Amino acid sequence: MKYRSKKGLLPFVELNGEEIADSALIIKELSQKFNNDLDAGLTAEQRNLAHATISMIENHLAWVVMWWRSKYPDSVLKGYKVNLQHALGTRIPNGLLNFFFKFAYGRKGTKKAKAHGIGVHTPEEIIQFGQEDLKVLSDMLADKPFFFGDEPTNLDVVVFAHLAQVYFIDKEVEWALRDYMIESCPNLVGHVNRMKERCFADWDDICSTLDLNSHLPKPEPETKDDKEAAKDEKESDKEKEPEEKDIEKEKEEAKEKDKAANKEPEENKEKEAAK
């Protein structure tokens, strides 16, 4: 399984063998490929509002989440119930993987957050930034099922992608932004759940198996009878191997005898000619 695109970005998709990285580019390419523009029904003013809101989410709120993950990598592992051994498909003990993750991910993330600018503020200030962003989104959504009416648009997709990371985290893990969202922005909680039910009927399977295509039909698992039949067939093939070798050996011996038989008359002729 690939965890990064060639550009080193997540998310990314592969379409007809071509990698497309970055959410905006993915949505654009898929919209053109399948002739399905989620924003087709929006006015110019609504499109502008969606663009500005998405910029706020991706360039501000997302960095609040990044800062939290970098500062509390242990909470990330516990909150999202990450099994690194399973996720990476390795036999390295989880203890070592977790230690490396906390060290490497925390250090890199902290550097990125500081380079962005948000990481230089106090934890209280950063959480306040995130809460203000959530309040803006909550006021925009109001009592509508989706941001621009009864059907989701690209803005709903982006909001879900980011708020799902805030909301769907184990309740035993402390996360001030999640608590604020539940207590002060219940309409955002409803929005996240509506999007999940609408787009990810196989959500539980995805989270438990990490199968990115869990909606596709899978081959039926082998039964005990199938395994025994395969074992018997393998043993039967092994028994046939010596028989086949014996047949080949007999053929080789017959060829050698024929050669010897043909060679004798020629040798006799040569002897007579020599006399």
C-alpha positions as CSV (number, residue, x, y, z in Angstrom):
1,M,0.0,0.0,0.0
2,K,1.3,3.5,-0.9
3,Y,1.1,6.1,1.8
4,R,2.3,9.1,-0.1
5,S,2.1,10.4,-3.6
6,K,5.2,11.1,-5.7
7,K,4.8,14.7,-4.5
8,G,4.9,13.5,-0.9
9,L,1.3,14.6,-0.4
10,L,-1.8,13.2,1.1
11,P,-4.5,12.6,0.0
12,F,-3.9,11.4,-3.5
13,V,-5.7,9.1,-5.9
14,E,-4.7,7.0,-8.9
15,L,-6.9,7.5,-11.9
16,N,-6.1,5.3,-14.9
17,G,-2.5,4.9,-13.6
18,E,-2.0,8.6,-13.1
19,E,-1.4,10.0,-9.6
20,I,-3.4,13.1,-8.6
21,A,-2.3,14.8,-5.4
22,D,-4.0,17.6,-3.4
23,S,-7.7,17.7,-2.6
24,A,-8.5,20.6,-4.9
25,L,-6.8,19.0,-7.9
26,I,-8.4,15.6,-7.2
27,I,-11.9,17.1,-7.1
28,K,-11.2,19.2,-10.2
29,E,-9.9,16.2,-12.2
30,L,-12.7,13.8,-11.1
31,S,-15.4,16.5,-11.8
32,Q,-14.1,16.8,-15.4
33,K,-13.6,13.1,-15.9
34,F,-17.0,12.1,-14.8
35,N,-18.8,15.3,-15.8
36,N,-20.1,15.9,-12.3
37,D,-19.5,19.4,-10.8
38,L,-20.8,19.6,-7.2
39,D,-20.8,23.4,-7.4
40,A,-22.8,23.5,-10.7
41,G,-25.9,24.9,-9.0
42,L,-24.1,27.7,-7.1
43,T,-24.2,31.4,-7.9
44,A,-21.0,33.3,-8.5
45,E,-21.4,34.8,-5.0
46,Q,-21.8,31.4,-3.4
47,R,-18.7,30.1,-5.3
48,N,-16.7,33.0,-3.9
49,L,-17.9,32.4,-0.4
50,A,-17.1,28.7,-0.7
51,H,-13.6,29.5,-2.0
52,A,-12.9,31.9,0.9
53,T,-14.2,29.4,3.5
54,I,-12.2,26.6,2.1
55,S,-9.1,28.8,2.2
56,M,-9.8,29.5,5.9
57,I,-10.1,25.8,6.6
58,E,-7.1,24.6,4.7
59,N,-4.7,27.4,5.7
60,H,-5.8,28.1,9.3
61,L,-8.1,25.5,10.9
62,A,-6.0,22.6,9.5
63,W,-2.9,24.0,11.1
64,V,-4.6,24.1,14.5
65,V,-5.2,20.4,14.1
66,M,-1.6,19.9,12.8
67,W,-0.2,21.7,15.9
68,W,-2.3,19.6,18.2
69,R,-1.1,16.4,16.6
70,S,2.5,17.4,16.8
71,K,2.3,18.5,20.4
72,Y,0.4,15.4,21.5
73,P,1.5,12.5,19.3
74,D,0.6,10.0,22.0
75,S,-3.0,11.3,22.0
76,V,-3.1,10.8,18.2
77,L,-2.2,7.1,18.5
78,K,-4.7,6.6,21.3
79,G,-7.5,8.9,19.9
80,Y,-7.5,7.4,16.4
81,K,-6.7,3.9,17.7
82,V,-3.7,3.7,15.4
83,N,-2.0,0.3,15.1
84,L,1.2,1.2,13.3
85,Q,2.1,-2.4,12.9
86,H,-1.1,-3.1,11.0
87,A,-1.1,0.2,9.2
88,L,2.5,-0.2,7.9
89,G,2.3,-3.9,7.3
90,T,5.4,-4.7,9.3
91,R,6.4,-7.1,12.1
92,I,8.4,-4.5,14.0
93,P,7.0,-4.3,17.5
94,N,4.4,-1.6,18.1
95,G,6.4,-0.3,21.0
96,L,9.3,0.6,18.8
97,L,7.0,2.0,16.1
98,N,5.1,4.1,18.6
99,F,8.4,5.5,20.0
100,F,9.7,6.4,16.6
101,F,6.3,8.0,15.6
102,K,6.2,10.2,18.6
103,F,9.8,11.3,18.2
104,A,9.8,11.8,14.4
105,Y,6.2,13.0,13.8
106,G,6.2,15.3,16.8
107,R,9.5,17.0,15.9
108,K,8.7,17.4,12.2
109,G,5.1,18.6,12.9
110,T,6.3,21.2,15.4
111,K,8.8,22.6,12.9
112,K,6.1,22.9,10.3
113,A,3.6,24.6,12.7
114,K,6.3,27.1,13.7
115,A,7.2,27.8,10.1
116,H,3.6,28.4,9.3
117,G,3.4,30.8,12.1
118,I,0.6,29.3,14.2
119,G,3.1,27.3,16.3
120,V,4.7,30.4,17.9
121,H,1.5,31.1,19.9
122,T,0.5,29.7,23.2
123,P,-1.7,26.6,23.4
124,E,-4.6,28.6,24.7
125,E,-4.3,31.1,21.8
126,I,-4.1,28.3,19.2
127,I,-7.2,26.5,20.6
128,Q,-9.0,29.9,20.5
129,F,-8.1,30.3,16.8
130,G,-9.7,26.9,16.1
131,Q,-12.8,27.6,18.1
132,E,-13.3,30.8,16.2
133,D,-13.1,29.0,12.9
134,L,-15.6,26.4,14.1
135,K,-17.9,29.2,15.1
136,V,-17.7,30.7,11.7
137,L,-18.6,27.4,10.1
138,S,-21.4,26.8,12.5
139,D,-23.0,30.2,11.8
140,M,-22.7,29.7,8.1
141,L,-24.4,26.3,8.3
142,A,-27.1,27.5,10.6
143,D,-30.1,25.0,10.5
144,K,-29.5,23.9,6.9
145,P,-28.6,20.2,6.2
146,F,-25.7,21.4,4.0
147,F,-24.0,24.7,3.6
148,F,-25.8,25.8,0.4
149,G,-29.1,23.9,0.8
150,D,-30.4,20.4,0.6
151,E,-27.5,19.0,-1.5
152,P,-23.7,18.9,-0.6
153,T,-21.2,20.9,-2.5
154,N,-17.4,21.0,-2.5
155,L,-17.5,23.1,0.6
156,D,-19.3,20.3,2.5
157,V,-16.8,17.8,1.3
158,V,-13.9,19.9,2.6
159,V,-15.6,20.7,5.9
160,F,-16.3,17.0,6.5
161,A,-12.7,16.0,5.6
162,H,-11.3,18.3,8.3
163,L,-14.0,18.1,11.0
164,A,-14.1,14.3,10.9
165,Q,-10.5,14.4,12.2
166,V,-11.7,16.6,15.1
167,Y,-14.9,14.8,15.9
168,F,-14.2,11.1,15.4
169,I,-11.6,10.7,18.1
170,D,-11.8,8.5,21.2
171,K,-13.8,10.2,23.9
172,E,-11.2,9.2,26.5
173,V,-8.6,11.4,24.8
174,E,-8.7,15.1,25.8
175,W,-9.2,17.4,22.8
176,A,-10.5,20.9,23.6
177,L,-11.5,21.6,20.0
178,R,-13.7,18.4,19.8
179,D,-15.3,19.3,23.1
180,Y,-16.1,22.8,21.9
181,M,-17.6,21.4,18.7
182,I,-19.9,19.1,20.5
183,E,-21.0,21.6,23.1
184,S,-21.1,24.8,21.1
185,C,-21.6,23.7,17.5
186,P,-24.0,20.7,17.5
187,N,-25.1,21.6,13.9
188,L,-21.5,20.8,12.8
189,V,-21.7,17.4,14.5
190,G,-25.0,16.7,12.6
191,H,-23.3,17.8,9.4
192,V,-20.4,15.5,9.9
193,N,-22.6,12.5,10.6
194,R,-24.9,13.3,7.6
195,M,-21.9,13.4,5.3
196,K,-20.5,10.1,6.8
197,E,-23.8,8.3,6.3
198,R,-24.2,9.7,2.8
199,C,-20.7,9.0,1.5
200,F,-19.3,6.2,3.6
201,A,-21.8,3.4,4.2
202,D,-18.7,1.2,4.8
203,W,-17.1,3.6,7.3
204,D,-16.7,0.9,10.0
205,D,-15.1,-1.5,7.6
206,I,-12.7,1.1,6.4
207,C,-11.6,2.0,9.9
208,S,-11.2,-1.6,11.0
209,T,-9.5,-3.1,8.0
210,L,-7.8,0.0,6.5
211,D,-9.2,-1.2,3.1
212,L,-9.5,1.8,0.9
213,N,-11.9,-0.1,-1.5
214,S,-14.0,-2.0,1.1
215,H,-17.1,-1.3,-1.1
216,L,-15.8,-3.5,-3.9
217,P,-16.8,-7.2,-3.9
218,K,-14.1,-9.5,-2.5
219,P,-13.4,-13.1,-3.3
220,E,-15.0,-15.6,-0.9
221,P,-12.6,-16.7,1.8
222,E,-11.3,-20.2,1.6
223,T,-13.1,-22.8,3.5
224,K,-11.6,-25.7,5.4
225,D,-12.7,-28.0,2.6
226,D,-11.0,-25.8,0.0
227,K,-7.7,-25.8,1.9
228,E,-7.8,-29.6,2.3
229,A,-8.6,-30.1,-1.4
230,A,-5.6,-27.8,-2.3
231,K,-3.4,-29.8,0.1
232,D,-4.5,-33.1,-1.4
233,E,-3.8,-31.8,-4.9
234,K,-0.4,-30.6,-3.9
235,E,0.5,-34.0,-2.4
236,S,-0.9,-35.7,-5.5
237,D,1.4,-33.6,-7.7
238,K,4.4,-34.6,-5.5
239,E,3.5,-38.2,-5.9
240,K,3.3,-37.8,-9.7
241,E,6.8,-36.2,-9.9
242,P,8.8,-39.4,-9.3
243,E,6.6,-41.2,-11.9
244,E,7.2,-38.5,-14.5
245,K,11.0,-38.6,-13.7
246,D,11.0,-42.4,-14.2
247,I,9.3,-42.1,-17.5
248,E,11.7,-39.5,-18.7
249,K,14.6,-41.7,-17.6
250,E,13.3,-44.6,-19.5
251,K,12.9,-42.5,-22.6
252,E,16.5,-41.3,-22.3
253,E,17.8,-44.9,-21.9
254,A,15.8,-46.0,-24.9
255,K,17.4,-43.3,-27.0
256,E,20.9,-44.3,-25.8
257,K,20.2,-47.9,-26.8
258,D,19.0,-46.8,-30.3
259,K,22.1,-44.8,-30.8
260,A,24.3,-47.7,-29.7
261,A,22.4,-50.1,-32.0
262,N,22.9,-47.7,-35.0
263,K,26.5,-47.2,-34.2
264,E,27.5,-50.9,-34.3
265,P,26.8,-51.6,-38.0
266,E,28.8,-48.5,-38.9
267,E,31.8,-49.6,-36.8
268,N,31.6,-53.1,-38.5
269,K,31.7,-51.5,-42.0
270,E,34.7,-49.4,-41.1
271,K,36.6,-52.5,-39.8
272,E,35.8,-54.5,-43.0
273,A,36.9,-51.6,-45.2
274,A,40.2,-51.4,-43.2
275,K,40.9,-55.1,-43.9
